[in-house]
Amino acid sequence: MNKFPIRVYSKKELALCYFPESTPHSAVKQLMAWIKRNDDLLSRLQATSYKCQSKTFSPRQVEIIIEYLGTPDGYD
């Protein structure tokens, strides 16, 4: 398996990593629902200056998301 690359991702790009069979719009909605349901995850993201209207996730934010949600399928 490949290591998941930690870098800047657009919301759409990261969402499609987690939901590759979904449309981009649906994938973003699903990812954001997962994030909003997890109070600890959302708080940690907000501590990095994350805002819900942000279009991208920083490398640090991606690390936090992976810490809570795990890596997308196909990566270790």
N, CA, C and O atoms as a Maestro MAE file, in Angstrom:
{
 s_m_m2io_version
 :::
 2.0.0
}

f_m_ct {
 s_m_title
 :::
 protein
 m_atom[304] {
  # First column is atom index #
  i_m_mmod_type
  r_m_x_coord
  r_m_y_coord
  r_m_z_coord
  i_m_residue_number
  s_m_chain_name
  s_m_pdb_residue_name
  s_m_pdb_atom_name
  i_m_atomic_number
  :::
  1 25 0.832 -1.186 0.000 1 A "MET " " N  " 7
  2 3 0.000 0.000 0.000 1 A "MET " " CA " 6
  3 2 0.874 1.247 0.000 1 A "MET " " C  " 6
  4 15 2.034 1.215 0.412 1 A "MET " " O  " 8
  5 25 0.300 2.328 -0.465 2 A "ASN " " N  " 7
  6 3 1.000 3.610 -0.506 2 A "ASN " " CA " 6
  7 2 0.691 4.431 0.734 2 A "ASN " " C  " 6
  8 15 -0.393 4.336 1.310 2 A "ASN " " O  " 8
  9 25 1.660 5.235 1.131 3 A "LYS " " N  " 7
  10 3 1.442 6.156 2.235 3 A "LYS " " CA " 6
  11 2 0.628 7.334 1.709 3 A "LYS " " C  " 6
  12 15 0.909 7.855 0.630 3 A "LYS " " O  " 8
  13 25 -0.378 7.751 2.470 4 A "PHE " " N  " 7
  14 3 -1.229 8.863 2.048 4 A "PHE " " CA " 6
  15 2 -0.421 10.151 2.098 4 A "PHE " " C  " 6
  16 15 0.131 10.485 3.146 4 A "PHE " " O  " 8
  17 25 -0.338 10.889 0.982 5 A "PRO " " N  " 7
  18 3 0.451 12.126 0.968 5 A "PRO " " CA " 6
  19 2 -0.198 13.235 1.804 5 A "PRO " " C  " 6
  20 15 -1.375 13.555 1.638 5 A "PRO " " O  " 8
  21 25 0.593 13.802 2.693 6 A "ILE " " N  " 7
  22 3 0.129 14.918 3.521 6 A "ILE " " CA " 6
  23 2 0.543 16.201 2.810 6 A "ILE " " C  " 6
  24 15 1.731 16.481 2.651 6 A "ILE " " O  " 8
  25 25 -0.451 16.974 2.386 7 A "ARG " " N  " 7
  26 3 -0.217 18.215 1.652 7 A "ARG " " CA " 6
  27 2 -1.497 19.026 1.692 7 A "ARG " " C  " 6
  28 15 -2.470 18.600 2.315 7 A "ARG " " O  " 8
  29 25 -1.526 20.169 1.054 8 A "VAL " " N  " 7
  30 3 -2.756 20.955 0.938 8 A "VAL " " CA " 6
  31 2 -3.719 20.202 0.015 8 A "VAL " " C  " 6
  32 15 -3.330 19.740 -1.058 8 A "VAL " " O  " 8
  33 25 -4.975 20.087 0.445 9 A "TYR " " N  " 7
  34 3 -6.039 19.479 -0.358 9 A "TYR " " CA " 6
  35 2 -7.216 20.435 -0.419 9 A "TYR " " C  " 6
  36 15 -7.538 21.099 0.567 9 A "TYR " " O  " 8
  37 25 -7.848 20.504 -1.563 10 A "SER " " N  " 7
  38 3 -9.144 21.178 -1.595 10 A "SER " " CA " 6
  39 2 -10.130 20.258 -0.882 10 A "SER " " C  " 6
  40 15 -9.893 19.056 -0.759 10 A "SER " " O  " 8
  41 25 -11.224 20.826 -0.420 11 A "LYS " " N  " 7
  42 3 -12.240 19.993 0.234 11 A "LYS " " CA " 6
  43 2 -12.701 18.894 -0.706 11 A "LYS " " C  " 6
  44 15 -12.846 17.738 -0.311 11 A "LYS " " O  " 8
  45 25 -12.929 19.273 -1.958 12 A "LYS " " N  " 7
  46 3 -13.401 18.298 -2.942 12 A "LYS " " CA " 6
  47 2 -12.388 17.174 -3.136 12 A "LYS " " C  " 6
  48 15 -12.751 15.998 -3.175 12 A "LYS " " O  " 8
  49 25 -11.131 17.542 -3.256 13 A "GLU " " N  " 7
  50 3 -10.086 16.557 -3.492 13 A "GLU " " CA " 6
  51 2 -9.975 15.565 -2.333 13 A "GLU " " C  " 6
  52 15 -9.903 14.357 -2.554 13 A "GLU " " O  " 8
  53 25 -9.962 16.075 -1.098 14 A "LEU " " N  " 7
  54 3 -9.861 15.179 0.052 14 A "LEU " " CA " 6
  55 2 -11.131 14.350 0.199 14 A "LEU " " C  " 6
  56 15 -11.064 13.157 0.494 14 A "LEU " " O  " 8
  57 25 -12.275 14.968 -0.001 15 A "ALA " " N  " 7
  58 3 -13.542 14.236 0.114 15 A "ALA " " CA " 6
  59 2 -13.598 13.070 -0.865 15 A "ALA " " C  " 6
  60 15 -14.076 11.988 -0.522 15 A "ALA " " O  " 8
  61 25 -13.111 13.290 -2.080 16 A "LEU " " N  " 7
  62 3 -13.130 12.214 -3.073 16 A "LEU " " CA " 6
  63 2 -12.145 11.097 -2.734 16 A "LEU " " C  " 6
  64 15 -12.309 9.970 -3.201 16 A "LEU " " O  " 8
  65 25 -11.129 11.391 -1.932 17 A "CYS " " N  " 7
  66 3 -10.245 10.326 -1.443 17 A "CYS " " CA " 6
  67 2 -11.008 9.397 -0.509 17 A "CYS " " C  " 6
  68 15 -10.811 8.182 -0.540 17 A "CYS " " O  " 8
  69 25 -11.877 9.962 0.321 18 A "TYR " " N  " 7
  70 3 -12.673 9.172 1.258 18 A "TYR " " CA " 6
  71 2 -13.907 8.548 0.603 18 A "TYR " " C  " 6
  72 15 -14.342 7.468 1.003 18 A "TYR " " O  " 8
  73 25 -14.469 9.219 -0.395 19 A "PHE " " N  " 7
  74 3 -15.703 8.751 -1.045 19 A "PHE " " CA " 6
  75 2 -15.516 8.733 -2.562 19 A "PHE " " C  " 6
  76 15 -16.160 9.511 -3.267 19 A "PHE " " O  " 8
  77 25 -14.654 7.866 -3.073 20 A "PRO " " N  " 7
  78 3 -14.324 7.893 -4.502 20 A "PRO " " CA " 6
  79 2 -15.488 7.538 -5.432 20 A "PRO " " C  " 6
  80 15 -15.461 7.883 -6.613 20 A "PRO " " O  " 8
  81 25 -16.479 6.871 -4.923 21 A "GLU " " N  " 7
  82 3 -17.612 6.476 -5.761 21 A "GLU " " CA " 6
  83 2 -18.701 7.546 -5.803 21 A "GLU " " C  " 6
  84 15 -19.672 7.415 -6.548 21 A "GLU " " O  " 8
  85 25 -18.544 8.596 -5.012 22 A "SER " " N  " 7
  86 3 -19.554 9.661 -4.944 22 A "SER " " CA " 6
  87 2 -19.259 10.764 -5.950 22 A "SER " " C  " 6
  88 15 -18.149 10.872 -6.471 22 A "SER " " O  " 8
  89 25 -20.267 11.573 -6.210 23 A "THR " " N  " 7
  90 3 -20.033 12.781 -6.998 23 A "THR " " CA " 6
  91 2 -19.237 13.743 -6.117 23 A "THR " " C  " 6
  92 15 -19.267 13.617 -4.893 23 A "THR " " O  " 8
  93 25 -18.533 14.692 -6.711 24 A "PRO " " N  " 7
  94 3 -17.776 15.645 -5.882 24 A "PRO " " CA " 6
  95 2 -18.643 16.359 -4.846 24 A "PRO " " C  " 6
  96 15 -18.248 16.486 -3.688 24 A "PRO " " O  " 8
  97 25 -19.807 16.818 -5.254 25 A "HIS " " N  " 7
  98 3 -20.699 17.530 -4.331 25 A "HIS " " CA " 6
  99 2 -21.121 16.628 -3.167 25 A "HIS " " C  " 6
  100 15 -21.088 17.044 -2.009 25 A "HIS " " O  " 8
  101 25 -21.510 15.414 -3.478 26 A "SER " " N  " 7
  102 3 -21.940 14.476 -2.447 26 A "SER " " CA " 6
  103 2 -20.778 14.103 -1.523 26 A "SER " " C  " 6
  104 15 -20.960 13.995 -0.310 26 A "SER " " O  " 8
  105 25 -19.598 13.908 -2.089 27 A "ALA " " N  " 7
  106 3 -18.428 13.551 -1.288 27 A "ALA " " CA " 6
  107 2 -18.106 14.654 -0.283 27 A "ALA " " C  " 6
  108 15 -17.813 14.364 0.877 27 A "ALA " " O  " 8
  109 25 -18.156 15.912 -0.713 28 A "VAL " " N  " 7
  110 3 -17.891 17.029 0.202 28 A "VAL " " CA " 6
  111 2 -18.946 17.067 1.295 28 A "VAL " " C  " 6
  112 15 -18.608 17.255 2.464 28 A "VAL " " O  " 8
  113 25 -20.205 16.896 0.949 29 A "LYS " " N  " 7
  114 3 -21.267 16.899 1.957 29 A "LYS " " CA " 6
  115 2 -21.046 15.791 2.990 29 A "LYS " " C  " 6
  116 15 -21.221 16.010 4.189 29 A "LYS " " O  " 8
  117 25 -20.664 14.610 2.521 30 A "GLN " " N  " 7
  118 3 -20.439 13.491 3.433 30 A "GLN " " CA " 6
  119 2 -19.247 13.765 4.353 30 A "GLN " " C  " 6
  120 15 -19.334 13.546 5.561 30 A "GLN " " O  " 8
  121 25 -18.145 14.240 3.791 31 A "LEU " " N  " 7
  122 3 -16.971 14.518 4.613 31 A "LEU " " CA " 6
  123 2 -17.278 15.591 5.653 31 A "LEU " " C  " 6
  124 15 -16.910 15.453 6.819 31 A "LEU " " O  " 8
  125 25 -17.945 16.646 5.236 32 A "MET " " N  " 7
  126 3 -18.257 17.723 6.172 32 A "MET " " CA " 6
  127 2 -19.228 17.248 7.254 32 A "MET " " C  " 6
  128 15 -19.147 17.704 8.394 32 A "MET " " O  " 8
  129 25 -20.128 16.355 6.918 33 A "ALA " " N  " 7
  130 3 -21.037 15.795 7.928 33 A "ALA " " CA " 6
  131 2 -20.244 14.995 8.957 33 A "ALA " " C  " 6
  132 15 -20.514 15.092 10.154 33 A "ALA " " O  " 8
  133 25 -19.273 14.210 8.509 34 A "TRP " " N  " 7
  134 3 -18.432 13.450 9.432 34 A "TRP " " CA " 6
  135 2 -17.684 14.391 10.363 34 A "TRP " " C  " 6
  136 15 -17.614 14.160 11.570 34 A "TRP " " O  " 8
  137 25 -17.122 15.459 9.792 35 A "ILE " " N  " 7
  138 3 -16.348 16.414 10.588 35 A "ILE " " CA " 6
  139 2 -17.249 17.123 11.596 35 A "ILE " " C  " 6
  140 15 -16.883 17.251 12.764 35 A "ILE " " O  " 8
  141 25 -18.407 17.579 11.165 36 A "LYS " " N  " 7
  142 3 -19.303 18.325 12.053 36 A "LYS " " CA " 6
  143 2 -19.885 17.465 13.169 36 A "LYS " " C  " 6
  144 15 -20.204 17.975 14.243 36 A "LYS " " O  " 8
  145 25 -20.026 16.166 12.923 37 A "ARG " " N  " 7
  146 3 -20.550 15.257 13.952 37 A "ARG " " CA " 6
  147 2 -19.529 14.962 15.046 37 A "ARG " " C  " 6
  148 15 -19.897 14.541 16.142 37 A "ARG " " O  " 8
  149 25 -18.252 15.182 14.753 38 A "ASN " " N  " 7
  150 3 -17.203 14.862 15.711 38 A "ASN " " CA " 6
  151 2 -16.719 16.159 16.355 38 A "ASN " " C  " 6
  152 15 -15.894 16.872 15.783 38 A "ASN " " O  " 8
  153 25 -17.230 16.461 17.541 39 A "ASP " " N  " 7
  154 3 -16.915 17.728 18.213 39 A "ASP " " CA " 6
  155 2 -15.420 17.905 18.455 39 A "ASP " " C  " 6
  156 15 -14.891 19.003 18.279 39 A "ASP " " O  " 8
  157 25 -14.728 16.831 18.861 40 A "ASP " " N  " 7
  158 3 -13.290 16.932 19.116 40 A "ASP " " CA " 6
  159 2 -12.531 17.255 17.827 40 A "ASP " " C  " 6
  160 15 -11.643 18.108 17.822 40 A "ASP " " O  " 8
  161 25 -12.878 16.580 16.752 41 A "LEU " " N  " 7
  162 3 -12.235 16.839 15.462 41 A "LEU " " CA " 6
  163 2 -12.480 18.270 15.025 41 A "LEU " " C  " 6
  164 15 -11.541 18.964 14.634 41 A "LEU " " O  " 8
  165 25 -13.707 18.718 15.084 42 A "LEU " " N  " 7
  166 3 -14.031 20.077 14.667 42 A "LEU " " CA " 6
  167 2 -13.289 21.105 15.524 42 A "LEU " " C  " 6
  168 15 -12.787 22.097 14.996 42 A "LEU " " O  " 8
  169 25 -13.216 20.882 16.819 43 A "SER " " N  " 7
  170 3 -12.492 21.799 17.707 43 A "SER " " CA " 6
  171 2 -11.012 21.855 17.368 43 A "SER " " C  " 6
  172 15 -10.412 22.930 17.353 43 A "SER " " O  " 8
  173 25 -10.429 20.708 17.100 44 A "ARG " " N  " 7
  174 3 -9.003 20.681 16.739 44 A "ARG " " CA " 6
  175 2 -8.765 21.405 15.427 44 A "ARG " " C  " 6
  176 15 -7.773 22.121 15.286 44 A "ARG " " O  " 8
  177 25 -9.658 21.228 14.468 45 A "LEU " " N  " 7
  178 3 -9.508 21.937 13.186 45 A "LEU " " CA " 6
  179 2 -9.649 23.444 13.396 45 A "LEU " " C  " 6
  180 15 -8.879 24.228 12.842 45 A "LEU " " O  " 8
  181 25 -10.622 23.838 14.187 46 A "GLN " " N  " 7
  182 3 -10.843 25.270 14.434 46 A "GLN " " CA " 6
  183 2 -9.647 25.901 15.141 46 A "GLN " " C  " 6
  184 15 -9.386 27.090 14.960 46 A "GLN " " O  " 8
  185 25 -8.924 25.132 15.935 47 A "ALA " " N  " 7
  186 3 -7.726 25.641 16.611 47 A "ALA " " CA " 6
  187 2 -6.599 25.930 15.615 47 A "ALA " " C  " 6
  188 15 -5.621 26.594 15.960 47 A "ALA " " O  " 8
  189 25 -6.735 25.435 14.386 48 A "THR " " N  " 7
  190 3 -5.735 25.697 13.336 48 A "THR " " CA " 6
  191 2 -6.225 26.778 12.382 48 A "THR " " C  " 6
  192 15 -5.713 26.900 11.269 48 A "THR " " O  " 8
  193 25 -7.202 27.556 12.801 49 A "SER " " N  " 7
  194 3 -7.804 28.639 12.001 49 A "SER " " CA " 6
  195 2 -8.728 28.128 10.898 49 A "SER " " C  " 6
  196 15 -9.040 28.866 9.963 49 A "SER " " O  " 8
  197 25 -9.164 26.884 10.994 50 A "TYR " " N  " 7
  198 3 -10.113 26.337 10.026 50 A "TYR " " CA " 6
  199 2 -11.467 27.029 10.193 50 A "TYR " " C  " 6
  200 15 -11.919 27.260 11.314 50 A "TYR " " O  " 8
  201 25 -12.092 27.348 9.097 51 A "LYS " " N  " 7
  202 3 -13.458 27.878 9.053 51 A "LYS " " CA " 6
  203 2 -14.266 26.983 8.120 51 A "LYS " " C  " 6
  204 15 -13.729 26.457 7.145 51 A "LYS " " O  " 8
  205 25 -15.545 26.808 8.412 52 A "CYS " " N  " 7
  206 3 -16.397 25.940 7.581 52 A "CYS " " CA " 6
  207 2 -16.409 26.373 6.118 52 A "CYS " " C  " 6
  208 15 -16.542 25.535 5.227 52 A "CYS " " O  " 8
  209 25 -16.273 27.667 5.866 53 A "GLN " " N  " 7
  210 3 -16.299 28.149 4.483 53 A "GLN " " CA " 6
  211 2 -14.945 28.043 3.789 53 A "GLN " " C  " 6
  212 15 -14.829 28.395 2.615 53 A "GLN " " O  " 8
  213 25 -13.908 27.560 4.502 54 A "SER " " N  " 7
  214 3 -12.595 27.367 3.877 54 A "SER " " CA " 6
  215 2 -12.719 26.414 2.698 54 A "SER " " C  " 6
  216 15 -13.496 25.460 2.738 54 A "SER " " O  " 8
  217 25 -11.959 26.675 1.664 55 A "LYS " " N  " 7
  218 3 -11.997 25.830 0.459 55 A "LYS " " CA " 6
  219 2 -10.927 24.746 0.477 55 A "LYS " " C  " 6
  220 15 -10.999 23.780 -0.283 55 A "LYS " " O  " 8
  221 25 -9.924 24.914 1.358 56 A "THR " " N  " 7
  222 3 -8.818 23.953 1.404 56 A "THR " " CA " 6
  223 2 -8.532 23.532 2.838 56 A "THR " " C  " 6
  224 15 -8.925 24.193 3.799 56 A "THR " " O  " 8
  225 25 -7.831 22.404 2.947 57 A "PHE " " N  " 7
  226 3 -7.299 21.933 4.211 57 A "PHE " " CA " 6
  227 2 -5.786 22.036 4.144 57 A "PHE " " C  " 6
  228 15 -5.178 21.613 3.161 57 A "PHE " " O  " 8
  229 25 -5.174 22.594 5.178 58 A "SER " " N  " 7
  230 3 -3.712 22.679 5.257 58 A "SER " " CA " 6
  231 2 -3.154 21.285 5.548 58 A "SER " " C  " 6
  232 15 -3.901 20.390 5.945 58 A "SER " " O  " 8
  233 25 -1.853 21.097 5.353 59 A "PRO " " N  " 7
  234 3 -1.263 19.798 5.712 59 A "PRO " " CA " 6
  235 2 -1.537 19.419 7.174 59 A "PRO " " C  " 6
  236 15 -1.821 18.256 7.458 59 A "PRO " " O  " 8
  237 25 -1.459 20.365 8.089 60 A "ARG " " N  " 7
  238 3 -1.736 20.066 9.503 60 A "ARG " " CA " 6
  239 2 -3.186 19.638 9.690 60 A "ARG " " C  " 6
  240 15 -3.463 18.709 10.449 60 A "ARG " " O  " 8
  241 25 -4.108 20.299 9.011 61 A "GLN " " N  " 7
  242 3 -5.520 19.937 9.105 61 A "GLN " " CA " 6
  243 2 -5.761 18.544 8.535 61 A "GLN " " C  " 6
  244 15 -6.565 17.786 9.076 61 A "GLN " " O  " 8
  245 25 -5.081 18.204 7.458 62 A "VAL " " N  " 7
  246 3 -5.198 16.858 6.875 62 A "VAL " " CA " 6
  247 2 -4.704 15.822 7.881 62 A "VAL " " C  " 6
  248 15 -5.326 14.772 8.044 62 A "VAL " " O  " 8
  249 25 -3.593 16.108 8.555 63 A "GLU " " N  " 7
  250 3 -3.098 15.178 9.579 63 A "GLU " " CA " 6
  251 2 -4.131 14.964 10.685 63 A "GLU " " C  " 6
  252 15 -4.331 13.839 11.145 63 A "GLU " " O  " 8
  253 25 -4.779 16.037 11.104 64 A "ILE " " N  " 7
  254 3 -5.795 15.932 12.158 64 A "ILE " " CA " 6
  255 2 -6.984 15.110 11.671 64 A "ILE " " C  " 6
  256 15 -7.487 14.257 12.401 64 A "ILE " " O  " 8
  257 25 -7.429 15.357 10.463 65 A "ILE " " N  " 7
  258 3 -8.560 14.600 9.904 65 A "ILE " " CA " 6
  259 2 -8.218 13.117 9.859 65 A "ILE " " C  " 6
  260 15 -9.037 12.278 10.232 65 A "ILE " " O  " 8
  261 25 -7.025 12.794 9.408 66 A "ILE " " N  " 7
  262 3 -6.607 11.391 9.328 66 A "ILE " " CA " 6
  263 2 -6.509 10.770 10.719 66 A "ILE " " C  " 6
  264 15 -6.832 9.596 10.901 66 A "ILE " " O  " 8
  265 25 -6.071 11.546 11.685 67 A "GLU " " N  " 7
  266 3 -5.997 11.060 13.066 67 A "GLU " " CA " 6
  267 2 -7.370 10.605 13.547 67 A "GLU " " C  " 6
  268 15 -7.472 9.599 14.249 67 A "GLU " " O  " 8
  269 25 -8.418 11.324 13.184 68 A "TYR " " N  " 7
  270 3 -9.774 10.994 13.644 68 A "TYR " " CA " 6
  271 2 -10.514 10.036 12.708 68 A "TYR " " C  " 6
  272 15 -11.241 9.156 13.169 68 A "TYR " " O  " 8
  273 25 -10.332 10.203 11.402 69 A "LEU " " N  " 7
  274 3 -11.114 9.408 10.448 69 A "LEU " " CA " 6
  275 2 -10.329 8.242 9.840 69 A "LEU " " C  " 6
  276 15 -10.905 7.390 9.163 69 A "LEU " " O  " 8
  277 25 -9.043 8.206 10.078 70 A "GLY " " N  " 7
  278 3 -8.203 7.189 9.453 70 A "GLY " " CA " 6
  279 2 -7.835 7.604 8.039 70 A "GLY " " C  " 6
  280 15 -8.340 8.597 7.517 70 A "GLY " " O  " 8
  281 25 -6.955 6.836 7.434 71 A "THR " " N  " 7
  282 3 -6.569 7.158 6.062 71 A "THR " " CA " 6
  283 2 -7.643 6.648 5.101 71 A "THR " " C  " 6
  284 15 -8.333 5.673 5.398 71 A "THR " " O  " 8
  285 25 -7.782 7.300 3.965 72 A "PRO " " N  " 7
  286 3 -8.731 6.795 2.969 72 A "PRO " " CA " 6
  287 2 -8.351 5.382 2.527 72 A "PRO " " C  " 6
  288 15 -7.185 4.996 2.609 72 A "PRO " " O  " 8
  289 25 -9.317 4.625 2.066 73 A "ASP " " N  " 7
  290 3 -9.061 3.262 1.593 73 A "ASP " " CA " 6
  291 2 -7.971 3.276 0.523 73 A "ASP " " C  " 6
  292 15 -7.901 4.180 -0.310 73 A "ASP " " O  " 8
  293 25 -7.133 2.258 0.570 74 A "GLY " " N  " 7
  294 3 -6.060 2.112 -0.413 74 A "GLY " " CA " 6
  295 2 -4.743 2.711 0.047 74 A "GLY " " C  " 6
  296 15 -3.743 2.635 -0.666 74 A "GLY " " O  " 8
  297 25 -4.734 3.312 1.243 75 A "TYR " " N  " 7
  298 3 -3.510 3.895 1.794 75 A "TYR " " CA " 6
  299 2 -3.279 3.331 3.176 75 A "TYR " " C  " 6
  300 15 -4.192 2.815 3.822 75 A "TYR " " O  " 8
  301 25 -2.025 3.441 3.621 76 A "ASP " " N  " 7
  302 3 -1.732 3.028 4.992 76 A "ASP " " CA " 6
  303 2 -1.208 4.179 5.791 76 A "ASP " " C  " 6
  304 15 -0.905 4.022 6.973 76 A "ASP " " O  " 8
  :::
 }
 m_bond[303] {
  # First column is bond index #
  i_m_from
  i_m_to
  i_m_order
  :::
  1 1 2 1
  2 2 3 1
  3 3 4 2
  4 3 5 1
  5 5 6 1
  6 6 7 1
  7 7 8 2
  8 7 9 1
  9 9 10 1
  10 10 11 1
  11 11 12 2
  12 11 13 1
  13 13 14 1
  14 14 15 1
  15 15 16 2
  16 15 17 1
  17 17 18 1
  18 18 19 1
  19 19 20 2
  20 19 21 1
  21 21 22 1
  22 22 23 1
  23 23 24 2
  24 23 25 1
  25 25 26 1
  26 26 27 1
  27 27 28 2
  28 27 29 1
  29 29 30 1
  30 30 31 1
  31 31 32 2
  32 31 33 1
  33 33 34 1
  34 34 35 1
  35 35 36 2
  36 35 37 1
  37 37 38 1
  38 38 39 1
  39 39 40 2
  40 39 41 1
  41 41 42 1
  42 42 43 1
  43 43 44 2
  44 43 45 1
  45 45 46 1
  46 46 47 1
  47 47 48 2
  48 47 49 1
  49 49 50 1
  50 50 51 1
  51 51 52 2
  52 51 53 1
  53 53 54 1
  54 54 55 1
  55 55 56 2
  56 55 57 1
  57 57 58 1
  58 58 59 1
  59 59 60 2
  60 59 61 1
  61 61 62 1
  62 62 63 1
  63 63 64 2
  64 63 65 1
  65 65 66 1
  66 66 67 1
  67 67 68 2
  68 67 69 1
  69 69 70 1
  70 70 71 1
  71 71 72 2
  72 71 73 1
  73 73 74 1
  74 74 75 1
  75 75 76 2
  76 75 77 1
  77 77 78 1
  78 78 79 1
  79 79 80 2
  80 79 81 1
  81 81 82 1
  82 82 83 1
  83 83 84 2
  84 83 85 1
  85 85 86 1
  86 86 87 1
  87 87 88 2
  88 87 89 1
  89 89 90 1
  90 90 91 1
  91 91 92 2
  92 91 93 1
  93 93 94 1
  94 94 95 1
  95 95 96 2
  96 95 97 1
  97 97 98 1
  98 98 99 1
  99 99 100 2
  100 99 101 1
  101 101 102 1
  102 102 103 1
  103 103 104 2
  104 103 105 1
  105 105 106 1
  106 106 107 1
  107 107 108 2
  108 107 109 1
  109 109 110 1
  110 110 111 1
  111 111 112 2
  112 111 113 1
  113 113 114 1
  114 114 115 1
  115 115 116 2
  116 115 117 1
  117 117 118 1
  118 118 119 1
  119 119 120 2
  120 119 121 1
  121 121 122 1
  122 122 123 1
  123 123 124 2
  124 123 125 1
  125 125 126 1
  126 126 127 1
  127 127 128 2
  128 127 129 1
  129 129 130 1
  130 130 131 1
  131 131 132 2
  132 131 133 1
  133 133 134 1
  134 134 135 1
  135 135 136 2
  136 135 137 1
  137 137 138 1
  138 138 139 1
  139 139 140 2
  140 139 141 1
  141 141 142 1
  142 142 143 1
  143 143 144 2
  144 143 145 1
  145 145 146 1
  146 146 147 1
  147 147 148 2
  148 147 149 1
  149 149 150 1
  150 150 151 1
  151 151 152 2
  152 151 153 1
  153 153 154 1
  154 154 155 1
  155 155 156 2
  156 155 157 1
  157 157 158 1
  158 158 159 1
  159 159 160 2
  160 159 161 1
  161 161 162 1
  162 162 163 1
  163 163 164 2
  164 163 165 1
  165 165 166 1
  166 166 167 1
  167 167 168 2
  168 167 169 1
  169 169 170 1
  170 170 171 1
  171 171 172 2
  172 171 173 1
  173 173 174 1
  174 174 175 1
  175 175 176 2
  176 175 177 1
  177 177 178 1
  178 178 179 1
  179 179 180 2
  180 179 181 1
  181 181 182 1
  182 182 183 1
  183 183 184 2
  184 183 185 1
  185 185 186 1
  186 186 187 1
  187 187 188 2
  188 187 189 1
  189 189 190 1
  190 190 191 1
  191 191 192 2
  192 191 193 1
  193 193 194 1
  194 194 195 1
  195 195 196 2
  196 195 197 1
  197 197 198 1
  198 198 199 1
  199 199 200 2
  200 199 201 1
  201 201 202 1
  202 202 203 1
  203 203 204 2
  204 203 205 1
  205 205 206 1
  206 206 207 1
  207 207 208 2
  208 207 209 1
  209 209 210 1
  210 210 211 1
  211 211 212 2
  212 211 213 1
  213 213 214 1
  214 214 215 1
  215 215 216 2
  216 215 217 1
  217 217 218 1
  218 218 219 1
  219 219 220 2
  220 219 221 1
  221 221 222 1
  222 222 223 1
  223 223 224 2
  224 223 225 1
  225 225 226 1
  226 226 227 1
  227 227 228 2
  228 227 229 1
  229 229 230 1
  230 230 231 1
  231 231 232 2
  232 231 233 1
  233 233 234 1
  234 234 235 1
  235 235 236 2
  236 235 237 1
  237 237 238 1
  238 238 239 1
  239 239 240 2
  240 239 241 1
  241 241 242 1
  242 242 243 1
  243 243 244 2
  244 243 245 1
  245 245 246 1
  246 246 247 1
  247 247 248 2
  248 247 249 1
  249 249 250 1
  250 250 251 1
  251 251 252 2
  252 251 253 1
  253 253 254 1
  254 254 255 1
  255 255 256 2
  256 255 257 1
  257 257 258 1
  258 258 259 1
  259 259 260 2
  260 259 261 1
  261 261 262 1
  262 262 263 1
  263 263 264 2
  264 263 265 1
  265 265 266 1
  266 266 267 1
  267 267 268 2
  268 267 269 1
  269 269 270 1
  270 270 271 1
  271 271 272 2
  272 271 273 1
  273 273 274 1
  274 274 275 1
  275 275 276 2
  276 275 277 1
  277 277 278 1
  278 278 279 1
  279 279 280 2
  280 279 281 1
  281 281 282 1
  282 282 283 1
  283 283 284 2
  284 283 285 1
  285 285 286 1
  286 286 287 1
  287 287 288 2
  288 287 289 1
  289 289 290 1
  290 290 291 1
  291 291 292 2
  292 291 293 1
  293 293 294 1
  294 294 295 1
  295 295 296 2
  296 295 297 1
  297 297 298 1
  298 298 299 1
  299 299 300 2
  300 299 301 1
  301 301 302 1
  302 302 303 1
  303 303 304 2
  :::
 }
}
